[in-house]
Amino acid sequence: QVQLVESGGGLVQPGGSLRLSCAASGSIFSINPMGWYRQAPGKQRELVATIISGGRTIYADFVKGRFTISRDNAKNTVYLQMNNLKPEDTAVYYCYTDSRSRYWGQGTQVTVSS
């Protein structure tokens, strides 16, 4: 079993920044991929970024150059640094990991609005 707890969401103006954190506990190891999805109202959940074994990162095209995913294996924590936020980034952001099964966090709301 794996538990994921996200933090760091909130309200920010366009062009602003936020950093999301996701702390994992339970049966998780550095080889397990971790990452972020997001879901906006009325839309399907979509992949934002993933970090896999060895530190390789994968980003959705719509966040390349603006978001950075990183991981602290000693703390079993993954981060998502989000810069130059746009109103279309407004969504609930979910942390996930794959450890035999896929596990999800509870989600954290990110709202980009002036």
Buried (B, 14 or more C-beta within 10 A) or exposed (E): EBEBBBBBBEEBEEEBEBBBBBBBEEEBEEEBBBBBBBBBEEEEBEBBBBBBEEEEBEBBEEBEEBBBBBBEEEEBBBBBBBBEBBEEBBBBBBBBBBBEEEBBBEBBEBBBEE
